[in-house]
Amino acid sequence: MNDIRITPALEQIRNLSVAAGSSVPETPTEGIDFGTILKDTINNVNEKQQVSSKLKTAFEAGDKTMNLAEVMVASQKADVSFKALTQVRNKLVEAYKDVMNMPM
């Protein structure tokens, strides 16, 4: 019964991750480790934020190799990735609350 509810969430995480620019390796439905996928997604979002921060710092410091468009695109990628991760977190918390409120 848990696999039925987890599978759509995993598929949504994969779709959000691909839309954010990362690649999620295709795995069969059996043997999916939710924790690993979630950890990889969090690490990917963190990496995008760090890259964005480095580009912003370099641009603000006057690095002539940085162009504004590149900095803004990296910033938007980091922002979209973080917002997607936040939405996934909100859905997980909501699902947890629903499970905890189920009558026994």
CORGI-V947700 format. One record per residue. N is the residue number from 1. PHI is phi as a letter, one per 30 degrees, with the letter a starting at -180 (NA if undefined). PSI is psi in whole degrees, 0 to 359 (999 if undefined). Layout:
BEGIN
N_PHI_PSI + N_PHI_PSI
END
This chain:
BEGIN
1_NA_322 + 2_d_326 + 3_d_327 + 4_d_321 + 5_d_331 + 6_d_324 + 7_e_313 + 8_d_324 + 9_d_318 + 10_d_320 + 11_d_321 + 12_d_320 + 13_d_317 + 14_d_314 + 15_d_317 + 16_d_321 + 17_d_316 + 18_d_319 + 19_d_331 + 20_d_355 + 21_j_3 + 22_c_161 + 23_c_131 + 24_c_124 + 25_d_140 + 26_d_130 + 27_b_152 + 28_d_159 + 29_d_328 + 30_d_140 + 31_i_15 + 32_d_130 + 33_c_103 + 34_e_318 + 35_d_319 + 36_d_317 + 37_d_317 + 38_d_317 + 39_d_316 + 40_d_321 + 41_d_317 + 42_d_317 + 43_d_322 + 44_d_317 + 45_d_317 + 46_d_318 + 47_d_317 + 48_d_321 + 49_d_321 + 50_d_318 + 51_d_316 + 52_d_316 + 53_d_317 + 54_d_318 + 55_d_319 + 56_d_315 + 57_d_316 + 58_d_318 + 59_d_316 + 60_d_332 + 61_d_353 + 62_j_19 + 63_d_119 + 64_d_344 + 65_d_345 + 66_d_135 + 67_c_152 + 68_d_321 + 69_d_317 + 70_d_318 + 71_d_316 + 72_d_321 + 73_d_316 + 74_d_321 + 75_d_317 + 76_d_322 + 77_d_316 + 78_d_318 + 79_d_314 + 80_d_318 + 81_d_316 + 82_d_318 + 83_d_320 + 84_d_317 + 85_d_321 + 86_d_319 + 87_d_320 + 88_d_316 + 89_e_316 + 90_d_319 + 91_d_322 + 92_d_318 + 93_d_318 + 94_d_317 + 95_d_320 + 96_d_315 + 97_d_320 + 98_d_317 + 99_d_318 + 100_d_332 + 101_d_0 + 102_d_137 + 103_d_146 + 104_c_999
END
